[in-house]
Amino acid sequence: MVELEKAYEARSKKINKMEKIKELKSPKEAFDALEMYAKNGYASIPNEDKTYFLKCFGIFDRPATPERFMIRLRIPGGFLNSTQARAIGECAKDFGQDYIDLTTRAQAELRYIKIEDIPTIFKKLSEVGIDSYQTGVDNFRNILNDPLDEMGFDNILPSQKLLLKLQSLFLHNPEWISALPRKFNTSISGSMSNRCNVFGHDCCFILAQKDGVYGYNMYLGGKVGKVAQKANIFLANEDEVVKAFESITDIFKRYGFRDNRNKNRLHFLIEAVGMDVIAKSIRENAGIDFAPAGETMTKIDFYDPDQGRVQLRDGSFAVHVVVPSGIFTGKALIDVAKHSEVYGNSEIRLDIEQSLYIMGVKDTYKLLEEDFFNTYKNINTPYMNHLIACAGTEHCPYGVIENKNDAINMAKYLGEKVPLDNAMVRMYWSACVKGCGIHGLADIGFEGCKTKINGKPADGVNISLGGKLISEGKEGHAVMKFAPLKYAPYYVETLMLEYKRLKLSSESFESFHDRVLSLYTLAYTGFIMKLGAYLRSKDIDMEFAFSDNVNTGKNEEFEVFELGRKLYYKLAKKEAYSSYNRFTNVLKSERPTDIKELVPNIDENIALMLEEILNQDESKRAVVFSQLNDYISLY
């Protein structure tokens, strides 16, 4: 593993601030002092414990809620029983203002917690097998799995017991608490449907087949902005999965970079030496010559939130509960526990879209009559069914927009303005660049930012399109930067109107993107989103923005001219020029009729924009959409 040693040496000239803090004490010292802190109050907690060591045990000091903590609970694979769910709900009611966040790692977070109450909460939760060990900072985070696992019809290899084996290697083990250079996210799925964002983690074990044998392909290096890549390793049984996991985590512990915290995830070690070296090192370190990768089998999207229920192997159903933006309550979780006992098999599953399933339900219709479903829908609008939003400014020190209610408000607006039937749209929101809302994997992703409206600071979002969970996953691409949050719903409304107008029967937005939107440049799509919003504000109808029959070849200059030609024709009922060739007029001496003469009441900005696009003098024509933005500004 010479290459790893060289890469580590090159990045070991200095260590980051957190590594220096780690040298002050062992994390266990901070944990053992909890009783004392609870007795003596918030002011007795040393700064290093608040900023780092308590986070090793899922205890987060939150400046947004002074002298109150967030506790992140570890829920392996999102698997809960009713007893555990009830205990969590009671803790939220009794100690945390009846508030719970459901997260994209299928966990629950308690908020507004006083230090005085933490020992009591931990005792109550430990009695039902729940704790918050190693759910923060440089530790192994909650391992994800298909929430249906062996109960799902599309499951080939039940993986929850294997997940627990992997977890047992590090959980509560002093040798691994705060031992990593950075956090380490893991996923495992033996199912054909991707219900757990299985390609989005540092280490992924994904259903595969090789030579007629089912096992797992190993993928590595996922993080915000990057999906994991195939390591060309096939693991034929549980023992091989365990050995491969032990090997890669040991490699990361020993050789992971500890200088720049922004560049010390596993991804950056892979980037430094190459995946071939990492795969060779995994084999060498494990002492096993793992077979090359097989055929990855997890390729199917999941539609449970859109259908409200999914049949399980025993004939019962997993009933889906939509929790928009993951905003939940202790009382609601207690209700879920009760309903799971009365109507189901007392099992509950959290999912990565911040929602949940009540498992083993035989009479789904009777369950859905409960008042609970007046608040939390079984099937909501397509804009709500898959909605994700991370904490935002109300709870997170990194957030730059409120986020959760921003996401809900946009979903409500779109549901009213562009109602959809037989549709599926994933809108994922992150309040900052850290990407906890996994916005890059969304059909439509939103990343919080700051922008300006008429020179004054305002909340904004970067909007991306084209992310994927299926196949081997894919990060989306930005179509709009620094869009004011105030106007973002109108821009997205343009896309939804086009989706509704052009979509095939039961076509998802992801498929619509691949079939239609992918034929255009990102600049075109972003401009059309703004143009549609501007035209609607002027009561100008537009139904020509997109088509599945495009001949501009994703050439932005051609797209600019073609859009101008179509808009001119739409408004004037005649062509600007008599004939065209390769997206320009044939007769160079020909001058288009001033649009103002043909449409006397035309909006002045649209008239000026068309003049710039269709100018007789080609050297004066706009050739990129950024030249035209000022004409269609809403502010």
C-alpha positions, 0 to 999 in steps of 0.5 A: 500500500505504498501509494496510500502511504505516499498520498498520506505523507503528502497531506500530513504536513499539518492537521486541522483544528478538529484533530487538535481538539481530539488531542485534549481528551477522550470522547468518553470523558465528555460522555461520562461527565454528562451527569455532572453537567446535568447537575451543574447546568449549561454553563458548566460544559467546557467549550470543547465538549459543546463544539466536538466531544458531545457530538460524538454521542449525538448531542449537538449544542445549537446556537439557534436555540440557546442552551438547548441541544439536539439529540440525533438518535441512531436507528439502524436501517430506519427499523423501529418497533412500536415500543421504541417509537413510543419512547422516542415520542414521549421523550419529544413530548416531555422534554423537547417541545413535542418536536421531532425531525425525521432525517435523510439517514432514516433517523429521528432528531429531538430538539429543544433539549435541556442538558438537565434532561439528557441523562433521563432521556438516555436512560429511557431510550436505552431501556428500549434499545435506542441511543445516539452513540457516534451519530455526529462528527468523525464517526460511522453514521447510521447505516442505511438499508431498504426499509422493506428489506426481507418483507419486500417482494423485490428483495433478493438478499435480506440485509438488516442482520448483516447491517447489524453485524457491520454496526457491531464492529464499531458501535460503542467500541472506544477504538472507533469513537472519533477515530476517523478523519471524517464522517463515514456513511454506509449503505447496504441493500439486497433489493432491486428497488433503490429505497435508501439512496444506496449509491450516495455514501462513502461505502455502499454494498449493492445487490449484484449477481455474478456467475449465477450467484447473488451478492453485493457490488462494492461502491466507494466515495459517495458524498454531497455532489458525488455518487459512489463509484464502482470499486470492481469488487464482488462480495459473494457472502456476508463474511466477505462483506464484513471483511471488505468493510473492515478493510476499507474502514481500516484503510480510511482510519490509517490513511485518510487525510487529516489536514483540510476538513473540506477535503478529507472524506474517503472520496478525496483519498480515492481521488488522490490514488485512484480507485484501482489502488484502493481496490487493490489495497482493500484486497491486500488489507483483507487478505482476500482476493475478492472477485471482480464486480458482477452485474448491479441489480438495484436499478428500479425506482420506488413508487410507494409514496405515490401509491400509498402502500406496497404489498409485502411477502406475507400478503399484508401491506406497508402503508406509507405516511408522508411527513413533508420536510420531515417535520413531525411531533412526539404525539404523532409518533406515539400515534404511529406506534399505537396504529402499528400495534392495532392495525399492523405488526408493531413494526415501523420503518423510517425512509430517506425521504423523511417519511415512514411506513407502518408495516404489516397492515392487513386492513389498510382502509380501516387504518386510513380512517384514523384522524391521524391521516387528516394531518399526515397524508397517506398519499399527498400531492406529487410535490409533497410525496417525495419532498425533502428539506434539511434543518435550515436556519431555525435549527442549523448553524450552517443553514442560510435559508429557513428551508423546511417551510420554504419547501412546503410552501413551494409544494403547496403553491405548485399543488394549487397552480399546477395540479398533477395526476399520475405524476412523480416529482422529487424536490429535495432542499438543502439549506446550504452547500453541505447538502444534507437535503441531498439536493443533487440527487433530486429531479429538482434540487434546491441549494440555499444561498444568499442573493440580492433583489434590487441591491438588497440582500435576500434569501435565494436558491441554486436550482438544479435538474436531472439528479437520479437515484436509480441505475448507479445514481447521478448528480443534477446540474444547476440551471439557475444560480442565485434565484431569489427565493421569493420568485423561485416558485414562479420559475419552477411553475414554468417547468411544471406547466411544461411537464403537465403539457407534454408528459406521457401517461404516468411519466415521472419528471425524471423520465420527462427530463430524460426525454425532453429537457435533456435535449436542451442546454442548461442555459436554455432551460434556466432562461425558459423558467424565467421567461415563463414566469415573466410572460405569465406576470404579463398575462401572455400565454406561452406553450412552445417552450419545450418539445421532444422534437428538437434540432438545435443540437444543444447549441446555445446560439441556435437555441437563442435564435429559435426561441426568438423566432418562435416567440415572434411568430406566437405574438405576431402570427407571422414569421420574422423572416421569409426563410431560414437556414441553420438558425439564421435568415437566408436573405441578409438584406431582409429586415423583420417588421417591427413587432410593435407595429404588428402587436401594438400593445406588446410588452416593451421588454419583450419587444426589445428582447426580440429585437436583440435576438432577431436583429438584421445585423447578425453581429448585434444579435444575442448569442447567449441567454445571459445577454437577455436576462434583464429583459425578463426580470421579475424585480 
